[in-house]
Amino acid sequence: MIPATIVDKEAFLYYDTKRNDSYFLFKESAYMRVKVVLQCTETGDRNYITTKNKRNNPERLELRKYCPRLKRHTLHRETK
């Protein structure tokens, strides 16, 4: 088997010399990360977009982030 060539950040192209065949191998971690929107609990503004790993953090995300409307740090929760 010839070493992989990087095709994309999530995929590798392998070439198998025994079978004379090439195939793609996708990283599983690329599909486990999803984009989430963080909404301020006090004002209701959706101020931040981030990613999270579904396997490591299956529950909703809660972070203290800066709210520009209130000009202080408040609790932000993940929305759908």
PDB file of N, CA, C and O in Angstrom:
ATOM      1  N   MET A   1       0.848  -1.169   0.000  1.00  0.00           N
ATOM      2  CA  MET A   1       0.000   0.000   0.000  1.00  0.00           C
ATOM      3  C   MET A   1       0.898   1.237   0.000  1.00  0.00           C
ATOM      4  O   MET A   1       1.830   1.341   0.798  1.00  0.00           O
ATOM      5  N   ILE A   2       0.612   2.143  -0.879  1.00  0.00           N
ATOM      6  CA  ILE A   2       1.360   3.393  -0.974  1.00  0.00           C
ATOM      7  C   ILE A   2       0.803   4.361   0.058  1.00  0.00           C
ATOM      8  O   ILE A   2      -0.403   4.366   0.304  1.00  0.00           O
ATOM      9  N   PRO A   3       1.658   5.186   0.671  1.00  0.00           N
ATOM     10  CA  PRO A   3       1.160   6.134   1.679  1.00  0.00           C
ATOM     11  C   PRO A   3       0.070   7.049   1.125  1.00  0.00           C
ATOM     12  O   PRO A   3      -0.049   7.256  -0.082  1.00  0.00           O
ATOM     13  N   ALA A   4      -0.701   7.575   2.032  1.00  0.00           N
ATOM     14  CA  ALA A   4      -1.862   8.383   1.656  1.00  0.00           C
ATOM     15  C   ALA A   4      -1.452   9.760   1.173  1.00  0.00           C
ATOM     16  O   ALA A   4      -0.469  10.336   1.639  1.00  0.00           O
ATOM     17  N   THR A   5      -2.214  10.266   0.244  1.00  0.00           N
ATOM     18  CA  THR A   5      -2.075  11.647  -0.177  1.00  0.00           C
ATOM     19  C   THR A   5      -3.267  12.415   0.354  1.00  0.00           C
ATOM     20  O   THR A   5      -4.404  11.948   0.290  1.00  0.00           O
ATOM     21  N   ILE A   6      -2.997  13.590   0.876  1.00  0.00           N
ATOM     22  CA  ILE A   6      -4.074  14.390   1.450  1.00  0.00           C
ATOM     23  C   ILE A   6      -4.842  15.052   0.315  1.00  0.00           C
ATOM     24  O   ILE A   6      -4.279  15.835  -0.450  1.00  0.00           O
ATOM     25  N   VAL A   7      -6.114  14.741   0.209  1.00  0.00           N
ATOM     26  CA  VAL A   7      -6.973  15.324  -0.813  1.00  0.00           C
ATOM     27  C   VAL A   7      -7.724  16.508  -0.236  1.00  0.00           C
ATOM     28  O   VAL A   7      -7.850  17.549  -0.882  1.00  0.00           O
ATOM     29  N   ASP A   8      -8.212  16.350   0.954  1.00  0.00           N
ATOM     30  CA  ASP A   8      -8.995  17.363   1.640  1.00  0.00           C
ATOM     31  C   ASP A   8      -8.633  17.260   3.108  1.00  0.00           C
ATOM     32  O   ASP A   8      -7.941  16.324   3.509  1.00  0.00           O
ATOM     33  N   LYS A   9      -9.086  18.202   3.913  1.00  0.00           N
ATOM     34  CA  LYS A   9      -8.800  18.129   5.345  1.00  0.00           C
ATOM     35  C   LYS A   9      -9.459  16.914   5.981  1.00  0.00           C
ATOM     36  O   LYS A   9      -8.983  16.414   7.001  1.00  0.00           O
ATOM     37  N   GLU A  10     -10.543  16.435   5.392  1.00  0.00           N
ATOM     38  CA  GLU A  10     -11.279  15.310   5.960  1.00  0.00           C
ATOM     39  C   GLU A  10     -11.043  13.999   5.220  1.00  0.00           C
ATOM     40  O   GLU A  10     -11.521  12.957   5.669  1.00  0.00           O
ATOM     41  N   ALA A  11     -10.314  14.015   4.090  1.00  0.00           N
ATOM     42  CA  ALA A  11     -10.195  12.794   3.296  1.00  0.00           C
ATOM     43  C   ALA A  11      -8.746  12.524   2.896  1.00  0.00           C
ATOM     44  O   ALA A  11      -7.957  13.449   2.702  1.00  0.00           O
ATOM     45  N   PHE A  12      -8.420  11.256   2.780  1.00  0.00           N
ATOM     46  CA  PHE A  12      -7.124  10.809   2.305  1.00  0.00           C
ATOM     47  C   PHE A  12      -7.345   9.857   1.138  1.00  0.00           C
ATOM     48  O   PHE A  12      -8.304   9.085   1.139  1.00  0.00           O
ATOM     49  N   LEU A  13      -6.465   9.905   0.145  1.00  0.00           N
ATOM     50  CA  LEU A  13      -6.550   9.004  -0.995  1.00  0.00           C
ATOM     51  C   LEU A  13      -5.480   7.934  -0.835  1.00  0.00           C
ATOM     52  O   LEU A  13      -4.291   8.248  -0.788  1.00  0.00           O
ATOM     53  N   TYR A  14      -5.892   6.676  -0.752  1.00  0.00           N
ATOM     54  CA  TYR A  14      -4.979   5.547  -0.623  1.00  0.00           C
ATOM     55  C   TYR A  14      -4.937   4.778  -1.940  1.00  0.00           C
ATOM     56  O   TYR A  14      -5.930   4.702  -2.663  1.00  0.00           O
ATOM     57  N   TYR A  15      -3.768   4.210  -2.239  1.00  0.00           N
ATOM     58  CA  TYR A  15      -3.625   3.372  -3.426  1.00  0.00           C
ATOM     59  C   TYR A  15      -3.088   2.020  -2.988  1.00  0.00           C
ATOM     60  O   TYR A  15      -1.994   1.935  -2.432  1.00  0.00           O
ATOM     61  N   ASP A  16      -3.846   0.967  -3.235  1.00  0.00           N
ATOM     62  CA  ASP A  16      -3.474  -0.392  -2.853  1.00  0.00           C
ATOM     63  C   ASP A  16      -2.813  -1.065  -4.053  1.00  0.00           C
ATOM     64  O   ASP A  16      -3.465  -1.310  -5.068  1.00  0.00           O
ATOM     65  N   THR A  17      -1.506  -1.368  -3.937  1.00  0.00           N
ATOM     66  CA  THR A  17      -0.768  -1.948  -5.058  1.00  0.00           C
ATOM     67  C   THR A  17      -1.125  -3.410  -5.292  1.00  0.00           C
ATOM     68  O   THR A  17      -1.036  -3.886  -6.424  1.00  0.00           O
ATOM     69  N   LYS A  18      -1.524  -4.127  -4.258  1.00  0.00           N
ATOM     70  CA  LYS A  18      -1.868  -5.544  -4.418  1.00  0.00           C
ATOM     71  C   LYS A  18      -3.135  -5.716  -5.251  1.00  0.00           C
ATOM     72  O   LYS A  18      -3.220  -6.612  -6.090  1.00  0.00           O
ATOM     73  N   ARG A  19      -4.103  -4.863  -5.016  1.00  0.00           N
ATOM     74  CA  ARG A  19      -5.370  -4.949  -5.747  1.00  0.00           C
ATOM     75  C   ARG A  19      -5.431  -3.979  -6.922  1.00  0.00           C
ATOM     76  O   ARG A  19      -6.386  -3.993  -7.699  1.00  0.00           O
ATOM     77  N   ASN A  20      -4.407  -3.139  -7.046  1.00  0.00           N
ATOM     78  CA  ASN A  20      -4.371  -2.114  -8.085  1.00  0.00           C
ATOM     79  C   ASN A  20      -5.632  -1.245  -8.012  1.00  0.00           C
ATOM     80  O   ASN A  20      -6.334  -1.046  -9.003  1.00  0.00           O
ATOM     81  N   ASP A  21      -5.886  -0.748  -6.834  1.00  0.00           N
ATOM     82  CA  ASP A  21      -7.121  -0.020  -6.579  1.00  0.00           C
ATOM     83  C   ASP A  21      -6.815   1.186  -5.700  1.00  0.00           C
ATOM     84  O   ASP A  21      -5.904   1.144  -4.874  1.00  0.00           O
ATOM     85  N   SER A  22      -7.562   2.235  -5.877  1.00  0.00           N
ATOM     86  CA  SER A  22      -7.431   3.411  -5.012  1.00  0.00           C
ATOM     87  C   SER A  22      -8.780   3.676  -4.353  1.00  0.00           C
ATOM     88  O   SER A  22      -9.830   3.374  -4.920  1.00  0.00           O
ATOM     89  N   TYR A  23      -8.738   4.236  -3.169  1.00  0.00           N
ATOM     90  CA  TYR A  23      -9.973   4.519  -2.448  1.00  0.00           C
ATOM     91  C   TYR A  23      -9.763   5.685  -1.500  1.00  0.00           C
ATOM     92  O   TYR A  23      -8.637   6.003  -1.118  1.00  0.00           O
ATOM     93  N   PHE A  24     -10.864   6.314  -1.130  1.00  0.00           N
ATOM     94  CA  PHE A  24     -10.844   7.423  -0.188  1.00  0.00           C
ATOM     95  C   PHE A  24     -11.097   6.908   1.215  1.00  0.00           C
ATOM     96  O   PHE A  24     -11.873   5.975   1.417  1.00  0.00           O
ATOM     97  N   LEU A  25     -10.440   7.519   2.171  1.00  0.00           N
ATOM     98  CA  LEU A  25     -10.690   7.220   3.574  1.00  0.00           C
ATOM     99  C   LEU A  25     -11.012   8.547   4.254  1.00  0.00           C
ATOM    100  O   LEU A  25     -10.183   9.456   4.275  1.00  0.00           O
ATOM    101  N   PHE A  26     -12.207   8.653   4.804  1.00  0.00           N
ATOM    102  CA  PHE A  26     -12.636   9.880   5.455  1.00  0.00           C
ATOM    103  C   PHE A  26     -12.391   9.784   6.949  1.00  0.00           C
ATOM    104  O   PHE A  26     -12.620   8.745   7.567  1.00  0.00           O
ATOM    105  N   LYS A  27     -11.922  10.883   7.518  1.00  0.00           N
ATOM    106  CA  LYS A  27     -11.727  10.924   8.960  1.00  0.00           C
ATOM    107  C   LYS A  27     -13.084  10.997   9.645  1.00  0.00           C
ATOM    108  O   LYS A  27     -13.949  11.775   9.246  1.00  0.00           O
ATOM    109  N   GLU A  28     -13.260  10.198  10.657  1.00  0.00           N
ATOM    110  CA  GLU A  28     -14.527  10.161  11.382  1.00  0.00           C
ATOM    111  C   GLU A  28     -14.743  11.438  12.177  1.00  0.00           C
ATOM    112  O   GLU A  28     -15.881  11.867  12.367  1.00  0.00           O
ATOM    113  N   SER A  29     -13.665  12.045  12.640  1.00  0.00           N
ATOM    114  CA  SER A  29     -13.795  13.235  13.476  1.00  0.00           C
ATOM    115  C   SER A  29     -14.400  14.408  12.721  1.00  0.00           C
ATOM    116  O   SER A  29     -15.012  15.284  13.332  1.00  0.00           O
ATOM    117  N   ALA A  30     -14.243  14.440  11.422  1.00  0.00           N
ATOM    118  CA  ALA A  30     -14.798  15.543  10.640  1.00  0.00           C
ATOM    119  C   ALA A  30     -16.317  15.542  10.685  1.00  0.00           C
ATOM    120  O   ALA A  30     -16.939  16.602  10.616  1.00  0.00           O
ATOM    121  N   TYR A  31     -16.919  14.369  10.801  1.00  0.00           N
ATOM    122  CA  TYR A  31     -18.368  14.290  10.833  1.00  0.00           C
ATOM    123  C   TYR A  31     -18.928  14.438  12.245  1.00  0.00           C
ATOM    124  O   TYR A  31     -20.131  14.644  12.407  1.00  0.00           O
ATOM    125  N   MET A  32     -18.096  14.339  13.251  1.00  0.00           N
ATOM    126  CA  MET A  32     -18.564  14.436  14.627  1.00  0.00           C
ATOM    127  C   MET A  32     -18.663  15.887  15.095  1.00  0.00           C
ATOM    128  O   MET A  32     -19.365  16.168  16.066  1.00  0.00           O
ATOM    129  N   ARG A  33     -17.976  16.811  14.428  1.00  0.00           N
ATOM    130  CA  ARG A  33     -18.021  18.211  14.830  1.00  0.00           C
ATOM    131  C   ARG A  33     -19.178  18.908  14.120  1.00  0.00           C
ATOM    132  O   ARG A  33     -19.342  18.785  12.906  1.00  0.00           O
ATOM    133  N   VAL A  34     -19.975  19.640  14.895  1.00  0.00           N
ATOM    134  CA  VAL A  34     -21.109  20.371  14.332  1.00  0.00           C
ATOM    135  C   VAL A  34     -21.032  21.831  14.763  1.00  0.00           C
ATOM    136  O   VAL A  34     -20.495  22.156  15.822  1.00  0.00           O
ATOM    137  N   LYS A  35     -21.582  22.705  13.918  1.00  0.00           N
ATOM    138  CA  LYS A  35     -21.646  24.120  14.263  1.00  0.00           C
ATOM    139  C   LYS A  35     -22.810  24.350  15.212  1.00  0.00           C
ATOM    140  O   LYS A  35     -23.895  23.798  15.023  1.00  0.00           O
ATOM    141  N   VAL A  36     -22.581  25.169  16.232  1.00  0.00           N
ATOM    142  CA  VAL A  36     -23.647  25.523  17.166  1.00  0.00           C
ATOM    143  C   VAL A  36     -23.663  27.035  17.330  1.00  0.00           C
ATOM    144  O   VAL A  36     -22.634  27.698  17.191  1.00  0.00           O
ATOM    145  N   VAL A  37     -24.842  27.573  17.628  1.00  0.00           N
ATOM    146  CA  VAL A  37     -25.016  29.005  17.857  1.00  0.00           C
ATOM    147  C   VAL A  37     -25.223  29.214  19.346  1.00  0.00           C
ATOM    148  O   VAL A  37     -26.015  28.513  19.975  1.00  0.00           O
ATOM    149  N   LEU A  38     -24.501  30.190  19.914  1.00  0.00           N
ATOM    150  CA  LEU A  38     -24.642  30.503  21.333  1.00  0.00           C
ATOM    151  C   LEU A  38     -25.509  31.741  21.487  1.00  0.00           C
ATOM    152  O   LEU A  38     -25.260  32.768  20.855  1.00  0.00           O
ATOM    153  N   GLN A  39     -26.529  31.637  22.330  1.00  0.00           N
ATOM    154  CA  GLN A  39     -27.481  32.721  22.548  1.00  0.00           C
ATOM    155  C   GLN A  39     -27.364  33.218  23.979  1.00  0.00           C
ATOM    156  O   GLN A  39     -27.288  32.422  24.914  1.00  0.00           O
ATOM    157  N   CYS A  40     -27.351  34.540  24.149  1.00  0.00           N
ATOM    158  CA  CYS A  40     -27.280  35.148  25.475  1.00  0.00           C
ATOM    159  C   CYS A  40     -28.578  34.857  26.226  1.00  0.00           C
ATOM    160  O   CYS A  40     -29.666  35.001  25.668  1.00  0.00           O
ATOM    161  N   THR A  41     -28.464  34.447  27.488  1.00  0.00           N
ATOM    162  CA  THR A  41     -29.658  34.111  28.271  1.00  0.00           C
ATOM    163  C   THR A  41     -30.382  35.358  28.765  1.00  0.00           C
ATOM    164  O   THR A  41     -31.573  35.295  29.066  1.00  0.00           O
ATOM    165  N   GLU A  42     -29.688  36.486  28.854  1.00  0.00           N
ATOM    166  CA  GLU A  42     -30.316  37.705  29.383  1.00  0.00           C
ATOM    167  C   GLU A  42     -30.957  38.566  28.300  1.00  0.00           C
ATOM    168  O   GLU A  42     -32.044  39.104  28.512  1.00  0.00           O
ATOM    169  N   THR A  43     -30.312  38.706  27.150  1.00  0.00           N
ATOM    170  CA  THR A  43     -30.862  39.563  26.092  1.00  0.00           C
ATOM    171  C   THR A  43     -31.517  38.775  24.969  1.00  0.00           C
ATOM    172  O   THR A  43     -32.363  39.314  24.255  1.00  0.00           O
ATOM    173  N   GLY A  44     -31.147  37.510  24.796  1.00  0.00           N
ATOM    174  CA  GLY A  44     -31.689  36.707  23.706  1.00  0.00           C
ATOM    175  C   GLY A  44     -30.940  36.882  22.401  1.00  0.00           C
ATOM    176  O   GLY A  44     -31.323  36.296  21.388  1.00  0.00           O
ATOM    177  N   ASP A  45     -29.875  37.681  22.401  1.00  0.00           N
ATOM    178  CA  ASP A  45     -29.074  37.881  21.193  1.00  0.00           C
ATOM    179  C   ASP A  45     -28.242  36.641  20.905  1.00  0.00           C
ATOM    180  O   ASP A  45     -27.722  35.996  21.816  1.00  0.00           O
ATOM    181  N   ARG A  46     -28.127  36.323  19.637  1.00  0.00           N
ATOM    182  CA  ARG A  46     -27.263  35.213  19.215  1.00  0.00           C
ATOM    183  C   ARG A  46     -25.938  35.820  18.772  1.00  0.00           C
ATOM    184  O   ARG A  46     -25.804  36.303  17.648  1.00  0.00           O
ATOM    185  N   ASN A  47     -24.964  35.787  19.677  1.00  0.00           N
ATOM    186  CA  ASN A  47     -23.719  36.512  19.463  1.00  0.00           C
ATOM    187  C   ASN A  47     -22.579  35.674  18.912  1.00  0.00           C
ATOM    188  O   ASN A  47     -21.692  36.222  18.258  1.00  0.00           O
ATOM    189  N   TYR A  48     -22.566  34.382  19.146  1.00  0.00           N
ATOM    190  CA  TYR A  48     -21.403  33.565  18.817  1.00  0.00           C
ATOM    191  C   TYR A  48     -21.793  32.307  18.053  1.00  0.00           C
ATOM    192  O   TYR A  48     -22.855  31.727  18.277  1.00  0.00           O
ATOM    193  N   ILE A  49     -20.901  31.894  17.135  1.00  0.00           N
ATOM    194  CA  ILE A  49     -21.010  30.620  16.435  1.00  0.00           C
ATOM    195  C   ILE A  49     -19.719  29.867  16.710  1.00  0.00           C
ATOM    196  O   ILE A  49     -18.629  30.418  16.555  1.00  0.00           O
ATOM    197  N   THR A  50     -19.839  28.607  17.120  1.00  0.00           N
ATOM    198  CA  THR A  50     -18.670  27.790  17.416  1.00  0.00           C
ATOM    199  C   THR A  50     -18.957  26.355  16.997  1.00  0.00           C
ATOM    200  O   THR A  50     -20.045  26.058  16.505  1.00  0.00           O
ATOM    201  N   THR A  51     -17.998  25.472  17.188  1.00  0.00           N
ATOM    202  CA  THR A  51     -18.203  24.060  16.886  1.00  0.00           C
ATOM    203  C   THR A  51     -18.035  23.245  18.151  1.00  0.00           C
ATOM    204  O   THR A  51     -17.356  23.654  19.092  1.00  0.00           O
ATOM    205  N   LYS A  52     -18.668  22.083  18.154  1.00  0.00           N
ATOM    206  CA  LYS A  52     -18.497  21.179  19.286  1.00  0.00           C
ATOM    207  C   LYS A  52     -18.472  19.750  18.773  1.00  0.00           C
ATOM    208  O   LYS A  52     -18.987  19.453  17.695  1.00  0.00           O
ATOM    209  N   ASN A  53     -17.867  18.870  19.559  1.00  0.00           N
ATOM    210  CA  ASN A  53     -17.795  17.462  19.222  1.00  0.00           C
ATOM    211  C   ASN A  53     -19.012  16.768  19.821  1.00  0.00           C
ATOM    212  O   ASN A  53     -19.209  16.798  21.036  1.00  0.00           O
ATOM    213  N   LYS A  54     -19.826  16.145  18.977  1.00  0.00           N
ATOM    214  CA  LYS A  54     -21.055  15.502  19.452  1.00  0.00           C
ATOM    215  C   LYS A  54     -20.774  14.319  20.367  1.00  0.00           C
ATOM    216  O   LYS A  54     -21.555  14.039  21.276  1.00  0.00           O
ATOM    217  N   ARG A  55     -19.672  13.630  20.137  1.00  0.00           N
ATOM    218  CA  ARG A  55     -19.362  12.455  20.951  1.00  0.00           C
ATOM    219  C   ARG A  55     -18.899  12.860  22.353  1.00  0.00           C
ATOM    220  O   ARG A  55     -19.317  12.252  23.338  1.00  0.00           O
ATOM    221  N   ASN A  56     -18.047  13.872  22.454  1.00  0.00           N
ATOM    222  CA  ASN A  56     -17.521  14.291  23.760  1.00  0.00           C
ATOM    223  C   ASN A  56     -18.499  15.155  24.541  1.00  0.00           C
ATOM    224  O   ASN A  56     -18.510  15.112  25.771  1.00  0.00           O
ATOM    225  N   ASN A  57     -19.321  15.940  23.849  1.00  0.00           N
ATOM    226  CA  ASN A  57     -20.267  16.855  24.497  1.00  0.00           C
ATOM    227  C   ASN A  57     -21.669  16.643  23.934  1.00  0.00           C
ATOM    228  O   ASN A  57     -22.128  17.463  23.138  1.00  0.00           O
ATOM    229  N   PRO A  58     -22.357  15.583  24.315  1.00  0.00           N
ATOM    230  CA  PRO A  58     -23.700  15.363  23.761  1.00  0.00           C
ATOM    231  C   PRO A  58     -24.738  16.335  24.313  1.00  0.00           C
ATOM    232  O   PRO A  58     -25.744  16.596  23.652  1.00  0.00           O
ATOM    233  N   GLU A  59     -24.516  16.872  25.505  1.00  0.00           N
ATOM    234  CA  GLU A  59     -25.481  17.803  26.096  1.00  0.00           C
ATOM    235  C   GLU A  59     -25.268  19.203  25.515  1.00  0.00           C
ATOM    236  O   GLU A  59     -24.289  19.458  24.814  1.00  0.00           O
ATOM    237  N   ARG A  60     -26.196  20.094  25.820  1.00  0.00           N
ATOM    238  CA  ARG A  60     -26.117  21.468  25.314  1.00  0.00           C
ATOM    239  C   ARG A  60     -24.962  22.220  25.958  1.00  0.00           C
ATOM    240  O   ARG A  60     -24.652  22.025  27.133  1.00  0.00           O
ATOM    241  N   LEU A  61     -24.337  23.076  25.177  1.00  0.00           N
ATOM    242  CA  LEU A  61     -23.175  23.836  25.605  1.00  0.00           C
ATOM    243  C   LEU A  61     -23.615  25.085  26.364  1.00  0.00           C
ATOM    244  O   LEU A  61     -24.567  25.750  25.957  1.00  0.00           O
ATOM    245  N   GLU A  62     -22.938  25.407  27.454  1.00  0.00           N
ATOM    246  CA  GLU A  62     -23.176  26.640  28.214  1.00  0.00           C
ATOM    247  C   GLU A  62     -21.827  27.257  28.536  1.00  0.00           C
ATOM    248  O   GLU A  62     -20.994  26.635  29.195  1.00  0.00           O
ATOM    249  N   LEU A  63     -21.612  28.488  28.070  1.00  0.00           N
ATOM    250  CA  LEU A  63     -20.345  29.187  28.290  1.00  0.00           C
ATOM    251  C   LEU A  63     -20.614  30.611  28.732  1.00  0.00           C
ATOM    252  O   LEU A  63     -21.622  31.212  28.357  1.00  0.00           O
ATOM    253  N   ARG A  64     -19.703  31.148  29.536  1.00  0.00           N
ATOM    254  CA  ARG A  64     -19.775  32.567  29.878  1.00  0.00           C
ATOM    255  C   ARG A  64     -18.986  33.339  28.828  1.00  0.00           C
ATOM    256  O   ARG A  64     -17.768  33.203  28.718  1.00  0.00           O
ATOM    257  N   LYS A  65     -19.715  34.160  28.052  1.00  0.00           N
ATOM    258  CA  LYS A  65     -19.109  34.928  26.973  1.00  0.00           C
ATOM    259  C   LYS A  65     -19.493  36.394  27.137  1.00  0.00           C
ATOM    260  O   LYS A  65     -20.409  36.730  27.887  1.00  0.00           O
ATOM    261  N   TYR A  66     -18.778  37.261  26.423  1.00  0.00           N
ATOM    262  CA  TYR A  66     -19.026  38.697  26.490  1.00  0.00           C
ATOM    263  C   TYR A  66     -20.250  39.057  25.649  1.00  0.00           C
ATOM    264  O   TYR A  66     -20.353  38.667  24.486  1.00  0.00           O
ATOM    265  N   CYS A  67     -21.175  39.804  26.254  1.00  0.00           N
ATOM    266  CA  CYS A  67     -22.362  40.293  25.554  1.00  0.00           C
ATOM    267  C   CYS A  67     -22.145  41.772  25.242  1.00  0.00           C
ATOM    268  O   CYS A  67     -22.057  42.579  26.167  1.00  0.00           O
ATOM    269  N   PRO A  68     -22.056  42.152  23.963  1.00  0.00           N
ATOM    270  CA  PRO A  68     -21.787  43.556  23.627  1.00  0.00           C
ATOM    271  C   PRO A  68     -22.922  44.508  23.999  1.00  0.00           C
ATOM    272  O   PRO A  68     -22.667  45.685  24.255  1.00  0.00           O
ATOM    273  N   ARG A  69     -24.162  44.032  24.037  1.00  0.00           N
ATOM    274  CA  ARG A  69     -25.280  44.907  24.392  1.00  0.00           C
ATOM    275  C   ARG A  69     -25.226  45.292  25.869  1.00  0.00           C
ATOM    276  O   ARG A  69     -25.454  46.450  26.218  1.00  0.00           O
ATOM    277  N   LEU A  70     -24.925  44.324  26.739  1.00  0.00           N
ATOM    278  CA  LEU A  70     -24.848  44.592  28.180  1.00  0.00           C
ATOM    279  C   LEU A  70     -23.458  45.033  28.618  1.00  0.00           C
ATOM    280  O   LEU A  70     -23.283  45.530  29.731  1.00  0.00           O
ATOM    281  N   LYS A  71     -22.466  44.851  27.742  1.00  0.00           N
ATOM    282  CA  LYS A  71     -21.070  45.224  28.006  1.00  0.00           C
ATOM    283  C   LYS A  71     -20.509  44.507  29.232  1.00  0.00           C
ATOM    284  O   LYS A  71     -19.790  45.093  30.041  1.00  0.00           O
ATOM    285  N   ARG A  72     -20.858  43.217  29.348  1.00  0.00           N
ATOM    286  CA  ARG A  72     -20.306  42.391  30.424  1.00  0.00           C
ATOM    287  C   ARG A  72     -20.443  40.925  30.031  1.00  0.00           C
ATOM    288  O   ARG A  72     -21.113  40.594  29.052  1.00  0.00           O
ATOM    289  N   HIS A  73     -19.810  40.063  30.795  1.00  0.00           N
ATOM    290  CA  HIS A  73     -19.884  38.627  30.533  1.00  0.00           C
ATOM    291  C   HIS A  73     -21.194  38.060  31.086  1.00  0.00           C
ATOM    292  O   HIS A  73     -21.575  38.334  32.224  1.00  0.00           O
ATOM    293  N   THR A  74     -21.870  37.267  30.258  1.00  0.00           N
ATOM    294  CA  THR A  74     -23.122  36.622  30.660  1.00  0.00           C
ATOM    295  C   THR A  74     -23.084  35.162  30.217  1.00  0.00           C
ATOM    296  O   THR A  74     -22.190  34.748  29.479  1.00  0.00           O
ATOM    297  N   LEU A  75     -24.055  34.399  30.671  1.00  0.00           N
ATOM    298  CA  LEU A  75     -24.158  32.999  30.289  1.00  0.00           C
ATOM    299  C   LEU A  75     -24.773  32.890  28.896  1.00  0.00           C
ATOM    300  O   LEU A  75     -25.824  33.473  28.628  1.00  0.00           O
ATOM    301  N   HIS A  76     -24.120  32.147  28.019  1.00  0.00           N
ATOM    302  CA  HIS A  76     -24.617  31.894  26.670  1.00  0.00           C
ATOM    303  C   HIS A  76     -24.883  30.400  26.547  1.00  0.00           C
ATOM    304  O   HIS A  76     -24.058  29.579  26.947  1.00  0.00           O
ATOM    305  N   ARG A  77     -26.056  30.049  25.983  1.00  0.00           N
ATOM    306  CA  ARG A  77     -26.440  28.648  25.816  1.00  0.00           C
ATOM    307  C   ARG A  77     -26.563  28.307  24.336  1.00  0.00           C
ATOM    308  O   ARG A  77     -26.837  29.163  23.496  1.00  0.00           O
ATOM    309  N   GLU A  78     -26.354  27.050  24.055  1.00  0.00           N
ATOM    310  CA  GLU A  78     -26.483  26.552  22.685  1.00  0.00           C
ATOM    311  C   GLU A  78     -27.951  26.541  22.272  1.00  0.00           C
ATOM    312  O   GLU A  78     -28.820  26.134  23.044  1.00  0.00           O
ATOM    313  N   THR A  79     -28.221  26.995  21.040  1.00  0.00           N
ATOM    314  CA  THR A  79     -29.576  26.957  20.492  1.00  0.00           C
ATOM    315  C   THR A  79     -29.609  25.987  19.323  1.00  0.00           C
ATOM    316  O   THR A  79     -28.566  25.550  18.837  1.00  0.00           O
ATOM    317  N   LYS A  80     -30.809  25.655  18.877  1.00  0.00           N
ATOM    318  CA  LYS A  80     -30.949  24.740  17.736  1.00  0.00           C
ATOM    319  C   LYS A  80     -30.625  25.452  16.449  1.00  0.00           C
ATOM    320  O   LYS A  80     -30.686  24.849  15.378  1.00  0.00           O
TER     321      LYS A  80
END
